[in-house]
Amino acid sequence: MDKNIQSPHIPMLFVRQKKHMHAICLEGHTWFCARDLGYLMGIFLDEHRARKLAPDQRKTLLLERYGVTQETFMVSESGAYTLLLYQHGAHNGPLREWLEHHVAQTLRDRHQAPTSQRPVLGLMHWPEMTLSLLNWQNETWIRVRDMPEILLERS
């Protein structure tokens, strides 16, 4: 068996405004699928467009997405924030907050040793949205500000 063959990474899927974001936590660092990030930013983001990033902010990894394993161009968390600064847009502020406080935090929580004393972020996937949950002391909590979205989705 060839030891140079790497097994694919299985990313976590996040949904924002019906758009998909695949992301992984690799050695404690968050990495985003560049094409997904570009789609959320409203641009086509490929290796050429990301050439202004430092070499440690971009890499190609073997990912399994939608049941298919393929090489996928990835951008680090710091690289994503850099791209958001370069690409000016009113929607980039809320996107940065979502990446930082929802996606990156959820991935970090998933890869840390679980403790029953500490709250852990989780996700619930619905057809049109992903809802943040807080798991703490064997209870699942949702944010009050998410209730209008949940109620609209049900009706």
DSSP file (Angstrom, degrees, kcal/mol; ACC not computed):
  #  RESIDUE AA STRUCTURE BP1 BP2  ACC     N-H-->O    O-->H-N    N-H-->O    O-->H-N    TCO  KAPPA ALPHA  PHI   PSI    X-CA   Y-CA   Z-CA
    1    1 A M              0   0    0      0, 0.0     2,-0.5     0, 0.0     3,-0.0   0.000 360.0 360.0 360.0 132.9    0.0    0.0    0.0
    2    2 A D    >   -     0   0    0      1,-0.1     3,-0.9     2,-0.0     0, 0.0  -0.625 360.0-160.2 -78.7 120.9    1.4    3.4   -1.0
    3    3 A K  T 3  S+     0   0    0     -2,-0.5    -1,-0.1     1,-0.2     0, 0.0   0.604  85.5  69.7 -77.8 -10.6    1.8    5.6    2.1
    4    4 A N  T 3  S+     0   0    0      2,-0.1     2,-0.6    -3,-0.0    -1,-0.2   0.638  75.3  95.9 -80.5 -14.5    1.8    8.8   -0.1
    5    5 A I    <   -     0   0    0     -3,-0.9     2,-0.3     1,-0.0     0, 0.0  -0.666  68.3-152.7 -78.7 119.4   -1.9    8.4   -1.0
    6    6 A Q        -     0   0    0     -2,-0.6    -2,-0.1     1,-0.0     3,-0.1  -0.681  12.4-121.0 -94.1 147.5   -3.8   10.6    1.4
    7    7 A S        -     0   0    0     -2,-0.3    55,-0.2     1,-0.1     2,-0.0  -0.581  39.3 -99.7 -81.1 149.3   -7.3    9.9    2.5
    8    8 A P        -     0   0    0      0, 0.0     2,-0.3     0, 0.0    55,-0.3  -0.348  30.8-119.7 -70.7 149.2   -9.8   12.6    1.7
    9    9 A H  B     -a   63   0A   0     53,-3.1    55,-2.4    -3,-0.1    52,-0.0  -0.656  18.4-137.4 -82.4 142.9  -10.9   15.1    4.3
   10   10 A I        -     0   0    0     -2,-0.3    55,-0.1    53,-0.2    53,-0.1  -0.896  24.6-151.9-103.0 107.1  -14.7   15.1    5.1
   11   11 A P        -     0   0    0      0, 0.0     2,-0.4     0, 0.0    13,-0.2  -0.321  13.7-116.5 -77.9 161.5  -15.7   18.8    5.4
   12   12 A M  E     -B   23   0A   0     11,-3.1    11,-2.0    -2,-0.0     2,-0.5  -0.795  29.3-131.8 -92.1 138.9  -18.6   20.1    7.5
   13   13 A L  E     -B   22   0A   0     -2,-0.4     2,-0.3     9,-0.2     9,-0.2  -0.820  24.6-178.0 -99.0 128.2  -21.4   21.7    5.5
   14   14 A F  E     -B   21   0A   0      7,-2.6     7,-2.6    -2,-0.5     2,-0.4  -0.911  12.3-149.7-119.4 150.1  -22.7   25.1    6.6
   15   15 A V  E     +B   20   0A   0     -2,-0.3   115,-0.6     5,-0.2     2,-0.4  -0.984  16.3 174.1-126.1 129.3  -25.6   27.0    4.8
   16   16 A R  E >  S-B   19   0A   0      3,-2.6     3,-1.8    -2,-0.4   113,-0.1  -0.980  77.1 -16.2-134.1 120.6  -26.0   30.7    4.6
   17   17 A Q  T 3  S-     0   0    0     -2,-0.4   112,-0.1     1,-0.3     3,-0.1   0.893 127.3 -55.3  51.3  45.5  -28.8   32.3    2.6
   18   18 A K  T 3  S+     0   0    0    110,-0.4     2,-0.4     1,-0.2    -1,-0.3   0.587 114.9 118.8  66.4  13.8  -29.3   28.9    0.8
   19   19 A K  E <   -B   16   0A   0     -3,-1.8    -3,-2.6    21,-0.0     2,-0.2  -0.898  61.3-125.2-111.3 141.0  -25.6   28.8   -0.3
   20   20 A H  E     -B   15   0A   0     -2,-0.4     2,-0.4    -5,-0.2    -5,-0.2  -0.584  19.9-171.7 -89.6 144.5  -23.3   26.1    0.8
   21   21 A M  E     -B   14   0A   0     -7,-2.6    -7,-2.6    -2,-0.2     2,-0.5  -0.967   6.8-161.4-132.8 116.8  -19.9   26.5    2.6
   22   22 A H  E     +B   13   0A   0     -2,-0.4    11,-2.5    -9,-0.2     2,-0.3  -0.847  21.7 166.0 -96.2 132.9  -17.7   23.5    3.1
   23   23 A A  E     -BC  12  32A   0    -11,-2.0   -11,-3.1    -2,-0.5     2,-0.3  -0.985  16.9-164.8-146.6 153.7  -15.1   23.9    5.8
   24   24 A I  E     - C   0  31A   0      7,-2.4     7,-2.7    -2,-0.3     2,-0.6  -0.926  21.2-130.9-134.9 160.6  -12.7   21.8    7.8
   25   25 A C  E     - C   0  30A   0     -2,-0.3     2,-0.5     5,-0.2     5,-0.2  -0.972  29.7-177.3-110.5 116.2  -10.5   22.0   10.9
   26   26 A L  E >   - C   0  29A   0      3,-3.2     3,-1.6    -2,-0.6    -2,-0.0  -0.959  69.2 -21.9-122.0 114.3   -7.0   20.9   10.1
   27   27 A E  T 3  S-     0   0    0     -2,-0.5    -1,-0.2     1,-0.3     3,-0.1   0.872 129.0 -49.2  53.2  41.0   -4.5   20.8   12.9
   28   28 A G  T 3  S+     0   0    0      1,-0.2     2,-0.4    79,-0.1    -1,-0.3   0.481 118.5 108.9  82.5   2.9   -6.5   23.3   14.9
   29   29 A H  E <   -C   26   0A   0     -3,-1.6    -3,-3.2    78,-0.0     2,-0.4  -0.908  66.1-125.2-117.1 142.7   -6.9   25.7   11.9
   30   30 A T  E     -C   25   0A   0     -2,-0.4    47,-1.5    -5,-0.2     2,-0.4  -0.677  24.8-172.3 -87.6 134.6  -10.0   26.5   10.0
   31   31 A W  E     -CD  24  76A   0     -7,-2.7    -7,-2.4    -2,-0.4     2,-0.3  -0.992   6.0-156.6-128.2 135.4  -10.0   26.1    6.2
   32   32 A F  E     -CD  23  75A   0     43,-3.3    43,-2.7    -2,-0.4     2,-0.4  -0.853  28.7-107.4-111.7 144.9  -12.8   27.1    3.8
   33   33 A C  E  >  - D   0  74A   0    -11,-2.5     4,-2.4    -2,-0.3    41,-0.2  -0.590  30.6-143.9 -65.9 122.1  -13.5   25.8    0.3
   34   34 A A  H  > S+     0   0    0     39,-2.5     4,-2.8    -2,-0.4     5,-0.2   0.883  95.8  51.6 -62.2 -41.5  -12.4   28.8   -1.9
   35   35 A R  H  > S+     0   0    0     38,-0.5     4,-2.3     2,-0.2    -1,-0.2   0.911 111.3  47.9 -63.6 -40.8  -15.2   28.3   -4.5
   36   36 A D  H  > S+     0   0    0      2,-0.2     4,-2.1     1,-0.2    -2,-0.2   0.919 112.4  49.4 -64.0 -43.2  -17.9   28.3   -1.7
   37   37 A L  H  X S+     0   0    0     -4,-2.4     4,-1.8     1,-0.2    -2,-0.2   0.925 111.3  49.4 -61.7 -45.0  -16.4   31.4   -0.1
   38   38 A G  H  X>S+     0   0    0     -4,-2.8     5,-2.9     1,-0.2     4,-1.2   0.903 108.3  53.3 -60.5 -42.0  -16.3   33.2   -3.5
   39   39 A Y  H  <5S+     0   0    0     -4,-2.3     3,-0.4     1,-0.2    -1,-0.2   0.909 109.6  48.1 -60.3 -42.3  -19.9   32.3   -4.1
   40   40 A L  H  <5S+     0   0    0     -4,-2.1    -1,-0.2     1,-0.2    -2,-0.2   0.822 113.4  48.5 -66.8 -30.6  -20.9   33.8   -0.8
   41   41 A M  H  <5S-     0   0    0     -4,-1.8    -1,-0.2     2,-0.2    -2,-0.2   0.607 116.4-114.9 -83.6 -12.4  -18.8   36.9   -1.6
   42   42 A G  T  <5S+     0   0    0     -4,-1.2     2,-0.3    -3,-0.4    -3,-0.2   0.741  81.3  99.7  84.3  24.2  -20.4   37.2   -5.1
   43   43 A I  S   <S-     0   0    0     -5,-2.9     2,-0.8    -6,-0.1    -1,-0.3  -0.898  80.2-107.4-133.7 164.0  -17.2   36.5   -7.0
   44   44 A F        -     0   0    0     -2,-0.3     2,-0.7    -3,-0.1    -9,-0.1  -0.863  40.1-165.7 -91.4 111.5  -15.5   33.6   -8.7
   45   45 A L        +     0   0    0     -2,-0.8     2,-0.2   -10,-0.2    -7,-0.2  -0.878  22.2 146.2-107.5 111.4  -12.7   32.7   -6.4
   46   46 A D     >  -     0   0    0     -2,-0.7     4,-1.8    -8,-0.1     5,-0.1  -0.674  64.5 -80.9-129.0-174.3  -10.0   30.4   -7.8
   47   47 A E  T  4 S+     0   0    0      1,-0.2     4,-0.1    -2,-0.2    -2,-0.0   0.859 126.5  53.6 -60.5 -36.5   -6.2   30.0   -7.4
   48   48 A H  T >4 S+     0   0    0      1,-0.2     3,-1.2     2,-0.2    -1,-0.2   0.930 110.3  45.2 -64.7 -45.5   -5.5   32.9   -9.7
   49   49 A R  G >4 S+     0   0    0      1,-0.3     3,-0.5     2,-0.1    -1,-0.2   0.798 112.9  52.1 -69.1 -28.0   -7.7   35.3   -7.9
   50   50 A A  G >< S+     0   0    0     -4,-1.8     3,-1.9     1,-0.2    -1,-0.3   0.257  75.2 107.6 -91.8  12.5   -6.2   34.2   -4.5
   51   51 A R  G <   +     0   0    0     -3,-1.2    -1,-0.2     1,-0.3    -2,-0.1   0.727  67.6  67.3 -64.9 -20.7   -2.6   34.7   -5.6
   52   52 A K  G <  S+     0   0    0     -3,-0.5    -1,-0.3    -4,-0.1     2,-0.1   0.632  83.9  94.9 -74.2 -12.3   -2.3   37.7   -3.4
   53   53 A L  S <  S-     0   0    0     -3,-1.9     5,-0.1     1,-0.1    26,-0.0  -0.446  87.8-102.4 -76.0 153.1   -2.6   35.5   -0.3
   54   54 A A    >   -     0   0    0     -2,-0.1     3,-2.4     1,-0.1     4,-0.3  -0.373  34.9-108.2 -68.5 153.8    0.5   34.2    1.4
   55   55 A P  G >  S+     0   0    0      0, 0.0     3,-1.0     0, 0.0    -1,-0.1   0.806 120.1  56.3 -56.2 -30.2    1.4   30.6    0.7
   56   56 A D  G 3  S+     0   0    0      1,-0.2    23,-0.1     3,-0.0     3,-0.1   0.497 100.5  60.5 -81.1  -0.4    0.4   29.5    4.2
   57   57 A Q  G <  S+     0   0    0     -3,-2.4    19,-2.2     1,-0.1     2,-0.3   0.386 107.4  43.3-102.6   1.1   -3.1   31.0    3.6
   58   58 A R  E <   + E   0  75A   0     -3,-1.0     2,-0.3    -4,-0.3    17,-0.2  -0.999  59.8 150.1-147.6 145.6   -4.0   28.8    0.6
   59   59 A K  E     - E   0  74A   0     15,-1.9    15,-3.6    -2,-0.3     2,-0.5  -0.978  39.0-115.5-165.4 162.9   -3.6   25.1   -0.3
   60   60 A T  E     + E   0  73A   0     -2,-0.3     2,-0.3    13,-0.2    13,-0.2  -0.937  36.5 178.4-109.0 128.5   -5.1   22.3   -2.3
   61   61 A L  E     - E   0  72A   0     11,-2.5    11,-3.3    -2,-0.5     2,-0.7  -0.891  36.2-108.2-127.5 155.9   -6.5   19.4   -0.3
   62   62 A L  E     + E   0  71A   0     -2,-0.3   -53,-3.1     9,-0.2     2,-0.3  -0.780  48.3 177.5 -83.8 115.7   -8.3   16.2   -1.2
   63   63 A L  E     -aE   9  70A   0      7,-2.6     7,-2.5    -2,-0.7     2,-0.7  -0.911  30.9-138.0-122.8 146.8  -11.9   16.7    0.0
   64   64 A E  E     + E   0  69A   0    -55,-2.4     2,-0.4    -2,-0.3     5,-0.2  -0.917  34.0 169.1-102.7 110.5  -15.0   14.5   -0.3
   65   65 A R  E >   - E   0  68A   0      3,-2.6     3,-2.1    -2,-0.7    -2,-0.0  -0.986  65.8  -8.3-125.6 130.9  -17.9   16.8   -1.2
   66   66 A Y  T 3  S-     0   0    0     -2,-0.4    -1,-0.1     1,-0.3     3,-0.1   0.824 130.1 -55.7  54.3  34.8  -21.4   15.6   -2.3
   67   67 A G  T 3  S+     0   0    0      1,-0.2     2,-0.4    -3,-0.1    -1,-0.3   0.481 117.5 108.4  81.2   2.8  -20.0   12.0   -2.4
   68   68 A V  E <   - E   0  65A   0     -3,-2.1    -3,-2.6     2,-0.0     2,-0.5  -0.947  60.1-143.8-117.2 132.8  -17.2   12.8   -4.8
   69   69 A T  E     + E   0  64A   0     -2,-0.4     2,-0.3    -5,-0.2    -5,-0.2  -0.828  38.0 144.9 -94.9 126.6  -13.5   13.0   -3.8
   70   70 A Q  E     - E   0  63A   0     -7,-2.5    -7,-2.6    -2,-0.5     2,-0.3  -0.990  55.4 -88.4-155.0 158.9  -11.6   15.7   -5.6
   71   71 A E  E     - E   0  62A   0     -2,-0.3     2,-0.4    -9,-0.2    -9,-0.2  -0.564  48.3-167.1 -69.7 132.4   -8.7   18.1   -5.1
   72   72 A T  E     - E   0  61A   0    -11,-3.3   -11,-2.5    -2,-0.3     2,-0.4  -0.985  21.6-126.1-130.6 130.5  -10.2   21.3   -3.7
   73   73 A F  E     - E   0  60A   0     -2,-0.4   -39,-2.5   -13,-0.2   -38,-0.5  -0.629  35.8-167.1 -76.2 126.3   -8.6   24.7   -3.4
   74   74 A M  E     -DE  33  59A   0    -15,-3.6   -15,-1.9    -2,-0.4     2,-0.4  -0.832  15.2-153.0-120.6 153.2   -8.9   25.9    0.2
   75   75 A V  E     -DE  32  58A   0    -43,-2.7   -43,-3.3    -2,-0.3   -17,-0.2  -0.985  21.8-124.1-125.5 135.1   -8.3   29.2    2.0
   76   76 A S  E  >  -D   31   0A   0    -19,-2.2     4,-2.5    -2,-0.4   -45,-0.2  -0.183  31.5-103.1 -69.9 169.1   -7.3   29.6    5.6
   77   77 A E  H  > S+     0   0    0    -47,-1.5     4,-2.0     1,-0.2     5,-0.2   0.933 125.0  46.4 -60.1 -46.5   -9.4   31.6    8.1
   78   78 A S  H  > S+     0   0    0      1,-0.2     4,-2.0     2,-0.2    -1,-0.2   0.872 111.3  53.4 -65.3 -34.7   -6.9   34.5    7.9
   79   79 A G  H  > S+     0   0    0      2,-0.2     4,-2.5     1,-0.2    -1,-0.2   0.888 106.3  52.6 -64.7 -38.8   -6.9   34.2    4.1
   80   80 A A  H  X S+     0   0    0     -4,-2.5     4,-2.1     1,-0.2    -2,-0.2   0.915 109.6  48.1 -62.9 -42.7  -10.7   34.5    4.0
   81   81 A Y  H  X S+     0   0    0     -4,-2.0     4,-1.5     2,-0.2    -1,-0.2   0.882 110.7  52.2 -66.4 -36.8  -10.6   37.6    6.1
   82   82 A T  H  X S+     0   0    0     -4,-2.0     4,-2.2     2,-0.2     3,-0.2   0.930 109.6  48.8 -62.8 -45.8   -7.9   39.1    3.9
   83   83 A L  H  X S+     0   0    0     -4,-2.5     4,-2.5     1,-0.2    -2,-0.2   0.875 107.2  55.5 -62.5 -37.3  -10.0   38.4    0.8
   84   84 A L  H  < S+     0   0    0     -4,-2.1    -1,-0.2     1,-0.2    -2,-0.2   0.849 108.6  48.8 -64.3 -32.7  -13.0   40.0    2.4
   85   85 A L  H  < S+     0   0    0     -4,-1.5    -2,-0.2    -3,-0.2    -1,-0.2   0.903 112.4  47.2 -71.3 -41.5  -10.9   43.2    2.9
   86   86 A Y  H  < S+     0   0    0     -4,-2.2     2,-1.0     1,-0.2    -2,-0.2   0.888 108.1  59.3 -65.7 -39.4   -9.7   43.2   -0.7
   87   87 A Q  S  < S-     0   0    0     -4,-2.5    -1,-0.2    -5,-0.2     2,-0.2  -0.776  84.5-151.9 -96.0  96.3  -13.2   42.6   -2.1
   88   88 A H        +     0   0    0     -2,-1.0     2,-0.3    -3,-0.1    -3,-0.1  -0.446  32.9 139.5 -72.2 137.4  -15.3   45.5   -0.8
   89   89 A G    >   -     0   0    0     -2,-0.2     3,-1.3    -5,-0.2     4,-0.4  -0.881  57.1-123.7-174.6 144.9  -19.0   44.9   -0.4
   90   90 A A  T >  S+     0   0    0     -2,-0.3     3,-0.6     1,-0.3    -1,-0.1   0.806 111.9  55.3 -64.7 -29.4  -21.7   45.8    2.1
   91   91 A H  T 3> S+     0   0    0      1,-0.2     4,-1.6     2,-0.1    -1,-0.3   0.555  88.1  80.1 -81.6  -6.8  -22.5   42.1    2.6
   92   92 A N  H <> S+     0   0    0     -3,-1.3     4,-2.5     2,-0.2    -1,-0.2   0.804  84.4  59.1 -73.7 -28.6  -18.9   41.2    3.6
   93   93 A G  H <> S+     0   0    0     -3,-0.6     4,-2.2    -4,-0.4    -1,-0.2   0.969 110.2  40.8 -63.5 -53.9  -19.2   42.5    7.2
   94   94 A P  H  > S+     0   0    0      0, 0.0     4,-2.3     0, 0.0    -1,-0.2   0.861 114.7  54.2 -62.2 -33.9  -22.1   40.1    8.1
   95   95 A L  H  X S+     0   0    0     -4,-1.6     4,-2.6     2,-0.2    -2,-0.2   0.919 107.9  49.2 -65.1 -42.9  -20.3   37.3    6.1
   96   96 A R  H  X S+     0   0    0     -4,-2.5     4,-2.7     2,-0.2     5,-0.2   0.919 111.2  49.8 -61.4 -43.9  -17.1   37.8    8.2
   97   97 A E  H  X S+     0   0    0     -4,-2.2     4,-3.1     1,-0.2     5,-0.4   0.913 111.3  48.9 -61.4 -42.6  -19.1   37.7   11.4
   98   98 A W  H  X>S+     0   0    0     -4,-2.3     5,-2.0     1,-0.2     4,-1.8   0.921 113.1  47.0 -63.3 -45.0  -20.8   34.5   10.3
   99   99 A L  I  <>S+     0   0    0     -4,-2.6     5,-3.1     3,-0.2     6,-0.3   0.920 119.9  39.2 -61.8 -44.0  -17.5   32.9    9.3
  100  100 A E  I  <>S+     0   0    0     -4,-2.7     5,-0.6    -5,-0.2    -2,-0.2   0.945 126.3  30.7 -73.4 -50.1  -15.8   33.9   12.6
  101  101 A H  I  <5S+     0   0    0     -4,-3.1    -3,-0.2    -5,-0.2    -2,-0.2   0.684 133.4  23.0 -89.5 -18.9  -18.6   33.4   15.1
  102  102 A H  I  X5S+     0   0    0     -4,-1.8     4,-2.0    -5,-0.4    -3,-0.2   0.806 126.7  32.3-110.9 -62.0  -20.5   30.5   13.6
  103  103 A V  I  ><S+     0   0    0     -5,-2.0     4,-2.4     2,-0.2     5,-0.2   0.978 124.4  39.2 -67.8 -58.1  -18.4   28.4   11.2
  104  104 A A  I  ><S+     0   0    0     -5,-3.1     4,-2.4     1,-0.2     5,-0.2   0.903 118.2  49.0 -62.3 -41.9  -14.9   28.7   12.7
  105  105 A Q  H  ><S+     0   0    0     -5,-0.6     4,-2.5    -6,-0.3    -1,-0.2   0.896 110.5  50.4 -66.5 -39.6  -16.3   28.4   16.3
  106  106 A T  H  X S+     0   0    0     -4,-2.0     4,-2.1     2,-0.2    -1,-0.2   0.921 111.7  48.2 -63.5 -43.9  -18.4   25.4   15.5
  107  107 A L  H  X S+     0   0    0     -4,-2.4     4,-1.3     2,-0.2    -2,-0.2   0.909 112.5  48.6 -63.3 -42.0  -15.4   23.7   13.9
  108  108 A R  H  X S+     0   0    0     -4,-2.4     4,-0.7     1,-0.2     3,-0.4   0.922 111.0  50.3 -63.7 -43.7  -13.2   24.5   16.8
  109  109 A D  H >< S+     0   0    0     -4,-2.5     3,-0.7     1,-0.2    -1,-0.2   0.883 108.6  53.1 -62.0 -38.2  -15.8   23.2   19.3
  110  110 A R  H 3< S+     0   0    0     -4,-2.1    -1,-0.2     1,-0.2    -2,-0.2   0.798 111.9  45.2 -66.9 -28.6  -16.1   20.0   17.3
  111  111 A H  H 3< S+     0   0    0     -4,-1.3     2,-0.2    -3,-0.4    -1,-0.2   0.412  96.3  87.7-101.2   1.6  -12.4   19.3   17.4
  112  112 A Q  S << S-     0   0    0     -3,-0.7     3,-0.0    -4,-0.7   -84,-0.0  -0.654  94.5 -88.7 -94.1 157.5  -11.7   20.1   21.1
  113  113 A A        -     0   0    0     -2,-0.2     2,-0.1     1,-0.1    -1,-0.1  -0.455  51.5-114.2 -62.9 129.4  -12.1   17.5   23.8
  114  114 A P        -     0   0    0      0, 0.0     2,-0.4     0, 0.0    -1,-0.1  -0.406  34.7-175.9 -69.9 140.1  -15.7   17.6   25.0
  115  115 A T    >   -     0   0    0      3,-0.3     3,-0.8    -2,-0.1    -3,-0.0  -0.999  26.8-142.9-133.3 139.4  -16.4   18.7   28.6
  116  116 A S  T 3  S+     0   0    0     -2,-0.4    21,-0.6     1,-0.2    -1,-0.1   0.680 100.0  60.3 -75.0 -15.2  -19.8   18.7   30.2
  117  117 A Q  T 3  S+     0   0    0     19,-0.1    -1,-0.2     2,-0.1    19,-0.0   0.676  96.9  68.2 -83.4 -17.6  -19.0   21.9   32.0
  118  118 A R  S <  S-     0   0    0     -3,-0.8    -3,-0.3    18,-0.0    19,-0.1  -0.866  84.2-119.9-110.7 133.4  -18.5   23.9   28.8
  119  119 A P        -     0   0    0      0, 0.0     2,-0.4     0, 0.0    17,-0.2  -0.408  28.8-156.7 -66.2 146.0  -21.2   24.9   26.3
  120  120 A V  E     -F  135   0B   0     15,-2.3    15,-3.1    -2,-0.1     2,-0.2  -0.990  13.3-124.1-128.8 133.1  -20.5   23.6   22.8
  121  121 A L  E     +F  134   0B   0     -2,-0.4     2,-0.3    13,-0.2    13,-0.2  -0.476  35.0 173.8 -73.0 145.2  -21.9   25.0   19.5
  122  122 A G  E     -F  133   0B   0     11,-2.5    11,-2.6    -2,-0.2     2,-0.3  -0.846  20.4-127.2-140.2 178.2  -23.9   22.6   17.3
  123  123 A L  E     -F  132   0B   0     -2,-0.3     2,-0.4     9,-0.2     9,-0.2  -0.966   6.8-162.0-133.1 147.0  -25.9   22.8   14.1
  124  124 A M  E     -F  131   0B   0      7,-2.0     7,-2.9    -2,-0.3     2,-0.5  -0.995  20.4-146.7-125.0 124.0  -29.3   21.7   13.0
  125  125 A H  E     +F  130   0B   0     -2,-0.4     5,-0.2     5,-0.2    -2,-0.0  -0.787  19.0 176.9 -95.2 128.6  -29.8   21.5    9.2
  126  126 A W        -     0   0    0      3,-3.1     3,-0.5    -2,-0.5    -2,-0.0  -0.801  46.6 -98.9-117.0 165.1  -33.2   22.3    7.7
  127  127 A P  S    S+     0   0    0      0, 0.0     3,-0.1     0, 0.0    -1,-0.0   0.849 120.6  25.3 -55.3 -36.6  -33.9   22.3    3.9
  128  128 A E  S    S+     0   0    0      1,-0.1  -110,-0.4  -113,-0.0     2,-0.3   0.482 127.8  17.0-108.4  -3.9  -33.5   26.1    3.6
  129  129 A M        -     0   0    0     -3,-0.5    -3,-3.1  -112,-0.1     2,-0.4  -0.988  59.4-125.7-160.7 163.8  -31.2   27.0    6.5
  130  130 A T  E     -F  125   0B   0   -115,-0.6     2,-0.5    -2,-0.3    -5,-0.2  -0.984  27.9-152.2-117.2 132.2  -28.8   25.9    9.1
  131  131 A L  E     -F  124   0B   0     -7,-2.9    -7,-2.0    -2,-0.4     2,-0.3  -0.888  11.4-129.4-110.1 131.6  -29.6   26.8   12.7
  132  132 A S  E     -F  123   0B   0     -2,-0.5    11,-0.5    -9,-0.2     2,-0.3  -0.593  28.2-171.8 -76.7 137.3  -27.0   27.3   15.4
  133  133 A L  E     -F  122   0B   0    -11,-2.6   -11,-2.5    -2,-0.3     2,-0.5  -0.894  18.1-143.1-124.8 157.2  -27.5   25.4   18.6
  134  134 A L  E     -FG 121 141B   0      7,-2.5     7,-2.6    -2,-0.3     2,-0.6  -0.982  12.3-159.6-121.6 118.4  -25.9   25.5   22.0
  135  135 A N  E     +FG 120 140B   0    -15,-3.1   -15,-2.3    -2,-0.5     2,-0.3  -0.874  26.1 154.7 -99.2 120.4  -25.5   22.2   23.8
  136  136 A W  E >   - G   0 139B   0      3,-2.6     3,-1.3    -2,-0.6   -19,-0.1  -0.969  62.3  -8.4-151.6 129.5  -25.0   22.7   27.5
  137  137 A Q  T 3  S-     0   0    0    -21,-0.6     3,-0.1    -2,-0.3    -1,-0.1   0.887 127.1 -54.5  50.6  47.7  -25.7   20.4   30.5
  138  138 A N  T 3  S+     0   0    0      1,-0.2     2,-0.4   -22,-0.1    -1,-0.3   0.720 117.4 110.7  61.4  25.1  -27.6   17.9   28.3
  139  139 A E  E <   -G  136   0B   0     -3,-1.3    -3,-2.6     2,-0.0     2,-0.5  -0.956  61.5-138.5-125.6 147.0  -29.9   20.6   27.0
  140  140 A T  E     -G  135   0B   0     -2,-0.4     2,-0.3    -5,-0.2    -5,-0.2  -0.923  23.9-171.0-106.5 129.5  -30.1   22.1   23.5
  141  141 A W  E     -G  134   0B   0     -7,-2.6    -7,-2.5    -2,-0.5     2,-0.3  -0.889   8.7-163.0-120.4 147.2  -30.6   25.9   23.3
  142  142 A I        -     0   0    0     -2,-0.3     2,-0.2    -9,-0.2    -9,-0.1  -0.911  32.2 -99.6-123.6 158.1  -31.3   28.2   20.4
  143  143 A R    >   -     0   0    0    -11,-0.5     3,-1.3    -2,-0.3     4,-0.4  -0.513  21.6-133.6 -76.2 142.2  -30.9   32.0   20.2
  144  144 A V  G >  S+     0   0    0      1,-0.3     3,-1.5    -2,-0.2    -1,-0.1   0.874 106.5  61.5 -60.7 -37.6  -34.0   34.1   20.7
  145  145 A R  G 3  S+     0   0    0      1,-0.3     4,-0.3     2,-0.2    -1,-0.3   0.681  98.4  58.3 -66.9 -15.1  -33.1   36.2   17.7
  146  146 A D  G <> S+     0   0    0     -3,-1.3     4,-1.9     1,-0.2     3,-0.3   0.606  83.2  85.8 -85.4 -12.4  -33.4   33.0   15.5
  147  147 A M  H <> S+     0   0    0     -3,-1.5     4,-2.9    -4,-0.4     5,-0.3   0.886  82.6  55.1 -59.6 -43.5  -37.0   32.4   16.5
  148  148 A P  H  > S+     0   0    0      0, 0.0     4,-2.3     0, 0.0    -1,-0.2   0.909 109.5  48.6 -59.1 -38.8  -38.6   34.6   13.8
  149  149 A E  H  > S+     0   0    0     -4,-0.3     4,-2.3    -3,-0.3    -2,-0.2   0.905 112.3  48.6 -64.3 -41.2  -36.7   32.7   11.1
  150  150 A I  H  X S+     0   0    0     -4,-1.9     4,-2.0     2,-0.2    -1,-0.2   0.929 112.9  46.9 -64.7 -45.3  -37.8   29.4   12.6
  151  151 A L  H  X S+     0   0    0     -4,-2.9     4,-1.4     1,-0.2    -2,-0.2   0.879 112.5  49.6 -66.7 -37.2  -41.4   30.5   12.8
  152  152 A L  H  < S+     0   0    0     -4,-2.3    -1,-0.2    -5,-0.3    -2,-0.2   0.901 109.8  51.8 -66.3 -39.9  -41.3   31.9    9.2
  153  153 A E  H  < S+     0   0    0     -4,-2.3    -2,-0.2     1,-0.2    -1,-0.2   0.864 108.8  50.6 -63.9 -36.8  -39.9   28.6    8.0
  154  154 A R  H  <        0   0    0     -4,-2.0    -1,-0.2     1,-0.2    -2,-0.2   0.815 360.0 360.0 -71.8 -30.0  -42.6   26.6    9.6
  155  155 A S     <        0   0    0     -4,-1.4    -1,-0.2    -5,-0.2    -2,-0.2   0.461 360.0 360.0 -93.3 360.0  -45.4   28.8    8.1
